Amino acid sequence: MFKFKDLSEGNDFNIAEYRLSPREFFEKRRTSKRPYVFDLRSSEAHEAENIPGSHSLPIEHFETSIYQMPFAGDILLYGGEDGEVLTAAEILYDNGFDSFSFTDSYEALFSSTNNSYLSITDSAGKQINDKLQSADTLKGVQLIVETTSPLKANYRLELVESPLEGSIQFEVAGISVFSERKNVSYLEGTIIEINEDGDLQARNPQLSISKLSGSLEDQIQLMLDEQVNPMLASHGGNVMLEGIKDSAAYVRFGGGCQGCSMIDTTVKQGVEVMLKEAIPELVGVFDVTDHSEGESPFFTG
């Protein structure tokens, strides 16, 4: 098997140095500039439910896949109940990786959820209670999270008679708030409040998508920073805005995106669609990267 240089210098693997509590795991994922999250469970389990933005890498394929692991960035691991994460963590350690962490299991990620994840302002609480009391069939508020990248999401609220399937329940200021279990990693720090128009809104200071404003260049740059680059970072890539001409953006890809044979698909079906949907005045996105010079492209022809 391919093996990296052993940097562990014969020291025993200290589990405690790399193990994170569920809350620490989610915080690391939110605050890391380049998080790479791997799900070590079976592909079937991953397909059924997973942490958004995570990559399926069943433990039986892990050791033969480490040569594809990023050395730059933070590797985060979670698995099932059979100790997969310990096996994978020790493999990483023995092969010279040091920027990685793990939590005990996928199910453990939900054990730390509690009411402190959310807050409701007094004015929002009053408006919600007034609406709940005016309709006996309403049971609470559904917090809906629409993810746009591993690190950004849109939040919205609905008063509901029953929660969506797979939801967990929070009791905040005497109000039942429901959210789907899969969204737990996007919940901590979310504030339910009244916006400038007097309507209820949910906002997460770290994870909510910023409202686009300013020049075309400013809007494109904000989209690249908040949505596009977090998505490309999972492949070790990035994209930079080179310039704007006639309402079209010219971009340059780097990292794992440079030299990638799938770049036309990335630009046309991914980046361009995302940017044009968010910024209607943008007429096109063009790639100016020299892909013959790429290093370690994620896809090669």
N, C-alpha and C positions, 0 to 999 in steps of 0.2 A: 504494500500500500504506500502511496505517496505520503511522506511525513515531513513536516516542517522541522526546522532546527528546534531542539528541545531547549527552551529558555527557563525551565523550572529549576534548573541547577540542583536537581536531586531532592528538593524540598517536598515535603508532603503537601498534598492539596488540602487547603484549609477551607472547608465548606462555608464557614461563617463569614468569610471575607467576601463571598460572592452571592450569598443568599439574600433576597429582599423580601420584606413583607409585601402583601398585596398592595398596600397603600404606597409603599416605596417604589414598587414596580411601576405603578401607573404614573407616579411623579417623575420617575426616570424617563419614562416614555414621553411625557409631556415636555420635559425640559431639555432633553438631549437634542443637539443639533442634527445628529444623524443616527436615529434609532433603527435598528434592524431586529424585528421581532420574529422569532421562529416558533412554530407550533409543532411539537414533537409527537403529537398523537397521530392516529391513523388518518389517512386522507379522508376517509368517510366521516370521522368525527369532526375534522376541520370543516368539511363541507356543510355539516349539519349546523354548526355554531362555532364561531371563532372571534377573537379580538380583531376588529377592523384594522386592516393594514398589515396583519401578520402573514407570514409565508408558511405554507405547509411543508414540513420536512420530517417525515416519520423517522423515528429513532433508528430503525433498521437501515436507513440510508444515510444517517448522519456522518459516520466516520469516513465514508468514501466521498463525502461532499465538502469536507472542511477546506479543501484547496480553493473552493469558490467563496469562502467566507471573507467578509471585508475586514482588513486590518485597521482601517480608519473608520471610526464610529463606534457606537455602543451596541453590542449584541445582547439581546434580551431573550431568554428562553422560558417557555412554559410547556407542560406536558400533561399526561394523565395521572393516574394514581399509582403507577407501577415504578416510580423512581426513575423515569426516563431522563429527567433533567439532571440528576446527579451523574448519570453515565455520560451525557453530552457535555456537561460542565468539565468533568475530569478529562475528557478527550481534548477539549479546547485548551485546558491548562497544560496538559502534557505536550501539546504542540505549539506552545509559545504565545498563545493568546492571553491577554491580560485585561482587555476592556470588554468584559462580559459580566452578566448577572443573570440570576434565575429566580423564579418563585416556585414554590413547591408543586403546584398543579394548577390546571385550568380552573377546577372547582374552587380552589383556595382563593382565587382572585375575587370571588364574590363574597367571601366570608367576612371581609372587613367593611363592607358597605354599611353605612349607618346614616342617621338623619343629618349629621353634621356635613355631609357632602353638599347639601342644598341649603339655601336661605331664601326667605320671602320677606320683602319689605313690608312695613306696617300698612302702607297704602294699597299694595298689591293684595295683601291678606284680606283687607276689608272688602275689596272689590270681588275677590274670589268667594268669600263667605256670603256676600250679598247674593251672588248668582246661584250658589249652591242652595241657599235657603229658599230661593224663589222657585226652585224646581226640585221636587222630592226625589225624582229619578236620578239626578246627578250625584255621583259618588266621589268625585274628586277631579284632579287635573292630570292629564296625560302629558308628560314632557317628551316631545318627539325630537330626536336627534338625527339630522340628515348629514351624514359624513361626506366630505368632499376630498379629504386626504387623511393620512394617518394622524395628522396633527391639527386639522381644522374641521369645523362643522357648523351647520346652521341649526338653530334651536327654535322651536315653536311650541305653543301650548294649545291644548284643547280641553274643554270641560267634557267629561265623559260619564256615561251611565255604567260602563264597565271598562276595565283596562284592556289594552291590547294583549293578545296571547304572549306568554313569555315575559310578562312585566314583573318587576319587583316593586315593592311599596315602601315609600318613605312617609313618615309622619312629621310634618314641619309646621310649626305654629298652629297645631290643631287641624291641619289640612292634609288630606291624603294626596300624595303626589306619586304617580306611577311612571315608570320608564322601562323600556325593554332591557332585559338583562345584558344583551350584547353591547349596550351603550354605556356600561359602567365606567369604562376608561375615559369617557367624555363628561362625566357628571360632576366630579369633585370641584367645588368652587363656583358652581352655577348659581346665579342669582335670578329670582323671579321678582319682577318689578313693574312699575308703570313707565311707559315710554313718553316721549314728548307729546304724542297725540292723545294721551290718556288711556291707551290700551295696554293690556297685559303683554309682557314680553319676558323671554328667558334669555339670559346672556351669561357667557363664561368669559371672564377677562383674558384668560390665556388661550382659549380655544375657539372662540367665536370668530367668524370671518368679518374683517373690517369692511365698513361701507366704502365703496369705491367713490373717489372724488378727485378733483384736480385735473391736470392735463392728461392726454392720452398716454403719454410716457409714464406719468405717475401711476395711473390705473394699471397699466401692464406690469410695471415693476412690483406693485403690491400683489397682484395675482401671482407673479412668479415667486415672490418671497413666501407667500402664505399658503399657496395651493399647489403650484406646479413643482417647485423644487422639493418640497417634502415628499411628493409622489415619486419623483425621479431618484431621490436619495436612497430608496429601497433597492435600487439597482446600482448604487454607487455613482450616480450621475448627477448632473446639474445643467442648468441652462441660464444664459446671460443675455440680456437685451443689448444688442449692438447699436441699434438705431431705429429710427422711424422715417419712412418716406411715403408720401401720398397715402397716409392713414394705414400703412402696412408696417408690420413689425419684422425686423431682421434679427434673428437670434443665433447664438453660438452655443453648441452643446459641449460639455466637458465631462471628465471622469469616464464612467462606464458607458456613457452615451456616445462618446467620440469613437468612431470606428465601428459603430453598431449597424449591422445589416438591416435592422428593423427600424431605422431612423425615420423613413418615410411614413411608416405606420404611426410611430410615436408623435411625429409632428402633425400629420393630417388628422388622425383619429383621436389623438390625445390632447396635445398642447393647443393646437389651433382651435379645435372644437371648444375646449374649456375657455379659452380666452375670448373667442367670438361670442359665445353665449353670455358671458359676463359683461362684455364691452361691445355693444352693437355697432359702434362707429368704427371698429377695427375691421378692415376689409380682407386682411390676409396675414399669414405668418410664413416667413421664408427662412430656411436654414442656410447659414453661411459657413458652417463648420467644414473643415477639411477632414473627412472621416478616414482618409488614408493614413493619418498620423495618430490615430487613437491608440490608447494603451488599455489593455484588459477590458475590451468591450464586453457588455453583458451578452450580446448576441453577435456571432460572426457568421459570415456566409459560408 
